[in-house]
Amino acid sequence: MASTLTQSNTANTTMFLAPAMTLRGHEDQIRSISYFPKGKRMISGSDDLTARQWDMQVGKEIPKLRDVCKRQIRAVAVSRDGRWVVTGGSHSGRGELKACDVQTGIVKTFEGHSKETYCIDISTDSTLLVSGAIDRSAHIWSLETGKLVAGPFTSLQGLGAVRFSHDSKKLAVKSDVGKCLEVWGVHTQKLDVRAGTFGYDPMSYASVFWTKKNLTIVAAFSFTDDPARTIYEFDASTLKTVGTPFEGHTMVLAGLVLSSDDTLLVTGCYETIKLWAFESRHLLASFNVLPLGSLTLSPDSRQLAYTSGSDIYIYNTPAEILASIGSASDAQTSAHKNSSLADLLKSDATRRPRNPVTISYPPRPRPTPTVDPQSSIFVHRLRKLLRLPPRANAVSNNQPRDPLDVCLLIFFFRRS
């Protein structure tokens, strides 16, 4: 199954991308999706009170793994070791947060939020869970014990996104309207820095991301009363903007995801998805989609997925996009191919001189055939016996023999 891609003549970066796969089965709006670490499975959470897992190789739900919850599911996440599947939900002002141990099937329930849980994240080492709710607080839990280990971290308003730094020492918190961003110390449980202030609608639940060295944070943000439709990179220690912002969306951001190697940024608003080269800020592609709910990338960046209503649409990331940014997976594949090619070129099988020389040799002289006098007399008599016409031009004994004479000799000696 491959995505079909065409380019518009009106803009070099405008593409029309057909989905490679569509996942259907939910009966209400899907709020969140997440790939498993190897990219072969996906989990989705919906207002239909179910969390469903999908086999990405065949494009179908795995029915026995469906989880029915008491409340609508707002957020789902899978730990990087694949052990934990976490869902966060809400209904009628109450929150629901639970984690399932994939290995044992044991489910842990976490209670602490007074209102709906809208965002969650799992630490890189798969030991900690952070949850954010519209009660303006974030809590950090131990996945192993199910107990609260830090928090609450109280912000100015309801939370729309939370994210651990890669070393789990810091916590980034963004408001649900994208107008306040904070960094907290996980161990100190103190606010390090804040940018922005209290804001108003429209809501933006687009994620926030730390770059690999924990030096900067990427988030959809607004410094004014306008919707959070611009993506900024912030210095993690000061929350001052770094470099050129990503601009081009005309509506509030609904989804944002940064590839694991920090090369590809994917952003989505109402009916548009844009792909950017993160370092250069270059817009690589933009294509129209159905009204977008949430957005994610596969671990190797080869697939991007978004939700619209109760459906999930899977696209193959265009090969030319991956090639242009030199994604990590492509770099590994290319390195392997180059290594194999180098080994082959070094072998005797393909070794050639740099400046091949063509050498010509004079033709070897053919020896002059000789004729036995006795066989010549015999052939003459045999021709006469068979009443064959005499040769037009008699040849001397040192000239090549007539082919007919040779045939007669061969015939006679084989009969004898």
C-alpha positions as a printed Julia matrix, in Angstrom:
416×3 Matrix{Float64}:
   0.0     0.0     0.0
   1.62    3.24   -1.13
   0.58    6.85   -0.93
  -0.11    8.55   -4.24
   1.5    11.96   -4.55
   1.2    14.68   -7.15
   2.49   18.23   -7.13
   0.46   21.3    -7.93
   1.68   23.61  -10.66
   0.81   26.67   -8.59
   3.38   26.08   -5.87
   6.43   23.91   -5.7
   5.61   22.78   -2.16
   1.88   22.09   -2.6
   1.14   18.37   -2.8
  -1.94   16.21   -3.06
  -1.26   13.09   -1.04
  -3.6    10.11   -1.03
  -3.64    7.93    2.11
  -1.92    4.55    1.98
  -4.32    3.2     4.6
  -7.47    4.22    6.45
  -8.32    2.75    9.86
 -12.03    2.64   10.63
 -13.99    1.26   13.57
 -14.43    3.98   16.18
 -17.96    5.26   16.62
 -17.13    8.79   17.76
 -14.41   11.39   17.45
 -10.81   10.21   17.95
  -8.88   12.48   20.28
  -5.4    10.96   20.32
  -3.18    8.41   18.54
   0.27    6.99   19.22
   2.56    4.46   17.55
   4.21    1.62   19.43
   8.05    1.76   19.44
   8.59   -0.49   16.41
   5.88    1.21   14.36
   3.98   -2.02   13.72
   1.1    -1.15   16.02
  -0.91    1.94   16.93
  -3.27    2.88   19.75
  -6.15    5.35   19.45
  -8.45    6.89   22.04
 -11.95    8.14   21.28
 -15.05    9.76   22.7
 -16.76    6.38   22.14
 -15.15    5.32   25.48
 -12.71    2.9    23.82
  -8.98    2.68   23.29
  -8.22    0.48   20.28
  -5.01   -1.06   19.01
  -4.3    -1.5    15.3
  -2.08   -3.85   13.35
  -0.31   -1.45   10.98
   0.87   -4.2     8.66
  -2.67   -5.23    7.69
  -4.55   -2.06    8.62
  -7.04   -3.68   11.0
  -7.98   -3.47   14.65
  -6.77   -6.14   17.09
 -10.16   -6.78   18.8
  -8.83   -8.68   21.82
  -6.76   -5.63   22.86
  -9.67   -3.18   22.9
 -10.02   -1.33   26.21
 -13.41   -0.02   27.25
 -13.21    2.94   29.62
 -15.71    4.65   31.85
 -15.04    8.07   30.38
 -14.15    9.67   27.06
 -10.49    9.24   26.18
  -8.57   12.45   25.56
  -4.98   11.21   25.42
  -3.04    7.97   24.79
   0.67    7.16   25.04
   2.98    4.16   24.76
   6.27    3.89   26.68
   9.48    3.67   24.65
  10.16    0.14   25.87
   6.65   -0.88   24.75
   5.71   -2.09   28.22
   3.14    0.53   29.22
  -0.01    1.74   27.47
  -1.53    4.81   29.14
  -4.92    6.44   28.6
  -6.25    9.69   30.0
  -9.94   10.48   29.92
 -12.67   12.76   31.08
 -16.4    13.13   31.36
 -18.7    15.45   33.31
 -15.86   17.21   35.08
 -14.04   14.13   36.34
 -10.77   12.69   35.12
  -9.64    9.12   34.5
  -6.01    8.04   34.15
  -4.73    4.48   33.93
  -1.76    2.47   32.7
  -1.78   -1.13   31.49
   1.32   -3.32   31.81
   1.41   -5.03   28.4
   3.45   -7.95   29.77
   1.15   -8.85   32.67
  -2.16   -7.2    31.77
  -2.22   -5.5    35.18
  -3.92   -2.1    35.11
  -2.93    0.73   37.46
  -5.29    3.64   38.16
  -3.97    7.09   39.09
  -6.18    9.49   41.03
  -5.35   13.07   41.8
  -6.79   15.41   39.19
 -10.03   17.14   40.1
 -10.96   17.76   36.44
 -10.48   16.27   32.98
  -7.06   14.89   31.99
  -6.15   16.22   28.55
  -2.45   15.47   28.05
   0.09   12.85   29.13
   3.72   11.89   28.49
   6.04    9.05   29.52
   9.7     9.6    30.38
  12.42    8.37   28.02
  13.42    5.62   30.48
   9.77    4.43   30.68
   9.56    4.83   34.47
   7.61    8.08   34.96
   4.21    9.3    33.77
   3.15   12.94   33.71
  -0.47   14.02   33.33
  -1.93   17.47   32.71
  -5.51   18.53   33.27
  -7.81   21.51   32.99
  -7.56   21.84   36.78
  -4.34   23.8    35.9
  -2.04   21.13   37.35
   0.47   18.51   36.25
   1.25   15.38   38.27
   4.19   12.98   37.95
   3.64    9.31   38.79
   5.74    6.18   39.11
   4.57    3.64   36.55
   6.04    0.82   38.64
   4.33    1.68   41.93
   1.41    3.77   40.71
   2.19    6.44   43.31
   2.53   10.2    42.95
   6.22   11.16   43.03
   6.12   14.87   42.18
   3.58   17.67   41.93
   1.17   19.12   41.6
   2.85   21.67   39.34
   0.28   24.45   39.2
   0.09   26.69   36.12
  -1.93   29.79   35.21
  -4.7    27.91   33.4
  -5.75   24.54   32.04
  -2.99   22.44   30.44
  -2.9    21.46   26.78
   0.51   19.74   26.54
   3.19   18.32   28.86
   6.6    16.86   27.97
   9.57   15.47   29.91
  13.05   16.52   28.85
  15.06   13.57   27.5
  16.93   13.23   30.81
  13.66   13.58   32.81
  15.1    16.45   34.86
  12.8    19.12   33.43
   9.14   19.35   32.55
   7.68   21.58   29.82
   4.07   22.66   30.32
   1.92   24.55   27.78
  -1.52   26.05   28.38
  -4.53   24.76   26.48
  -4.74   27.96   24.4
  -1.01   28.07   23.6
  -0.28   31.42   25.27
   1.68   30.31   28.31
   4.77   28.04   28.35
   6.59   26.96   31.5
   9.63   24.89   32.46
   9.67   23.17   35.84
  12.39   21.3    37.7
  11.2    17.73   38.25
  13.27   17.16   41.39
  13.04   20.69   42.8
   9.34   20.94   41.87
   9.92   24.65   41.3
   9.13   26.85   38.31
  12.33   27.67   36.41
  10.94   30.05   33.8
   7.69   31.16   32.19
   6.83   32.81   28.86
   3.48   34.38   28.07
   0.48   34.72   30.31
  -3.16   33.8    30.73
  -5.07   33.66   27.43
  -8.4    32.89   25.84
  -9.83   30.65   23.12
  -9.38   29.0    20.69
  -8.01   25.86   22.29
  -4.76   24.29   21.05
  -3.73   20.82   22.19
  -0.71   20.58   19.89
   2.21   18.86   21.63
   5.47   20.41   22.77
   8.88   18.8    22.1
  12.38   19.04   23.54
  15.21   18.85   21.04
  17.72   16.04   21.54
  20.23   17.9    23.72
  17.5    19.38   25.98
  18.62   22.89   25.03
  15.48   24.05   23.26
  11.71   23.46   23.21
   9.44   23.53   20.15
   5.83   24.64   20.6
   2.89   26.27   18.84
   2.49   29.61   20.58
   0.96   33.06   20.43
   2.31   36.2    22.12
  -0.85   38.13   21.23
  -4.59   37.64   21.27
  -4.35   35.78   17.95
  -4.66   31.97   17.85
  -1.52   29.84   18.39
  -0.78   29.23   14.72
   2.98   29.93   14.65
   5.63   27.45   15.8
   8.59   28.77   17.81
  11.8    27.26   19.1
  12.53   28.44   22.65
  15.76   28.43   24.64
  14.89   26.02   27.47
  16.69   28.07   30.14
  15.23   31.49   29.27
  12.23   30.72   27.01
  13.43   33.37   24.6
  12.78   32.47   20.98
  15.6    30.99   18.93
  15.94   31.37   15.16
  13.19   32.01   12.66
   9.64   30.89   13.56
   7.69   28.47   11.37
   4.96   30.55    9.81
   2.31   29.78    7.22
  -0.68   28.27    8.97
  -3.76   30.47    8.98
  -5.67   28.76   11.8
  -4.92   27.49   15.3
  -2.53   24.5    15.39
  -4.22   21.19   16.12
  -1.14   18.97   15.83
   2.63   19.19   16.0
   5.28   16.46   15.99
   9.09   16.56   15.77
  10.9    13.49   14.43
  13.13   11.59   16.86
  16.28   12.8    15.05
  15.16   16.47   15.05
  15.2    16.7    11.25
  11.51   16.73   10.28
   8.78   18.89   11.81
   5.15   18.13   10.92
   2.42   20.6    11.78
  -1.32   20.55   11.17
  -4.22   22.94   11.45
  -7.84   22.6    10.39
  -7.43   21.25    6.82
  -3.69   21.55    6.14
  -0.58   19.57    7.05
   2.87   21.07    6.5
   6.27   19.35    6.53
   9.36   21.37    7.43
  13.12   20.82    7.5
  13.64   21.66   11.15
  17.14   23.08   11.07
  16.76   25.23    7.94
  13.07   26.12    8.57
  12.46   25.31    4.91
   8.89   24.33    4.03
   9.19   21.0     2.25
   5.56   20.26    1.49
   2.01   21.28    2.24
  -1.11   19.29    1.47
  -4.81   19.5     2.16
  -6.57   17.03    4.44
  -9.94   16.5     6.03
 -10.66   18.46    9.24
  -7.79   17.4    11.49
  -8.08   16.22   15.07
  -4.65   14.9    16.07
  -1.37   14.15   14.36
   1.65   11.86   14.84
   4.72   10.36   13.12
   5.91    6.77   13.13
   9.18    6.19   15.07
  11.2     6.01   11.83
   9.36    9.0    10.26
   8.34    6.91    7.26
   4.64    7.28    8.05
   2.54   10.19    9.26
  -0.95    9.75   10.6
  -3.79   12.07   11.44
  -7.33   11.7    12.68
 -10.5    13.22   11.28
 -13.73   12.42   13.04
 -13.77    8.68   13.79
 -11.2     7.7    11.14
  -7.4     7.49   11.07
  -5.55    8.27    7.83
  -2.07    6.85    7.28
   0.32    8.38    4.74
   3.72    7.25    3.58
   6.1    10.16    4.02
   7.24   11.04    0.48
  10.67    9.54   -0.23
  11.94   12.82   -1.63
  11.09   14.51    1.67
  13.08   11.97    3.7
  15.96   12.22    1.25
  16.03   16.01    1.43
  16.39   16.06    5.22
  18.62   12.98    5.47
  16.49   11.28    8.11
  18.27    8.94   10.54
  16.62    5.8     9.19
  17.55    6.71    5.62
  21.06    7.6     6.71
  21.49    4.17    8.33
  20.14    2.43    5.24
  22.33    4.52    2.98
  25.39    3.87    5.14
  24.77    0.13    4.99
  24.37    0.23    1.22
  27.45    2.4     0.8
  29.46    0.07    3.02
  28.35   -2.98    1.02
  29.09   -1.17   -2.23
  32.52   -0.11   -0.99
  33.34   -3.69   -0.03
  32.26   -4.87   -3.44
  34.29   -2.24   -5.24
  37.38   -3.23   -3.28
  37.04   -6.86   -4.27
  38.88   -8.52   -7.18
  35.54   -9.13   -8.88
  35.13   -5.48   -9.79
  38.71   -4.19   -9.74
  39.79   -2.53  -12.98
  42.84   -0.49  -13.97
  42.21    3.25  -13.76
  43.43    3.77  -17.34
  42.76    0.57  -19.22
  45.22   -0.1   -22.08
  44.23   -1.97  -25.21
  47.0    -4.15  -26.59
  46.86   -5.5   -30.17
  48.7    -8.63  -31.17
  49.6    -9.54  -34.82
  47.62  -12.51  -36.13
  49.36  -15.82  -35.83
  50.35  -17.15  -39.34
  48.51  -20.27  -40.41
  50.73  -23.14  -41.57
  50.56  -23.98  -45.29
  48.69  -27.27  -45.72
  50.63  -30.11  -47.32
  49.3   -32.87  -49.57
  50.41  -36.49  -49.48
  51.19  -37.62  -53.07
  49.79  -41.1   -52.46
  46.46  -39.76  -51.22
  46.29  -37.45  -54.22
  46.6   -40.4   -56.63
  44.0   -42.32  -54.64
  41.52  -39.44  -54.76
  42.04  -39.09  -58.52
  41.17  -42.76  -59.05
  38.23  -42.58  -56.67
  36.75  -39.64  -58.53
  37.12  -41.51  -61.78
  35.46  -44.6   -60.28
  32.52  -42.53  -59.04
  32.37  -40.78  -62.38
  32.81  -37.35  -60.81
  33.87  -34.56  -63.15
  37.57  -33.67  -63.02
  38.57  -30.53  -61.14
  38.6   -27.46  -63.34
  41.96  -26.34  -62.13
  44.38  -28.9   -60.95
  46.36  -27.9   -57.9
  49.91  -28.58  -57.04
  50.81  -30.78  -54.14
  51.51  -27.85  -51.84
  48.14  -26.1   -52.35
  45.11  -26.55  -50.1
  43.0   -29.6   -50.86
  39.61  -29.35  -52.59
  36.85  -29.77  -49.95
  35.2   -32.49  -52.06
  38.46  -34.47  -52.0
  38.51  -34.23  -48.21
  34.95  -35.53  -48.0
  35.76  -38.46  -50.27
  38.75  -39.41  -48.14
  36.72  -39.26  -44.93
  33.93  -41.34  -46.49
  36.3   -44.02  -47.75
  38.27  -44.47  -44.54
  35.13  -44.6   -42.37
  33.7   -47.4   -44.63
  36.92  -49.29  -44.43
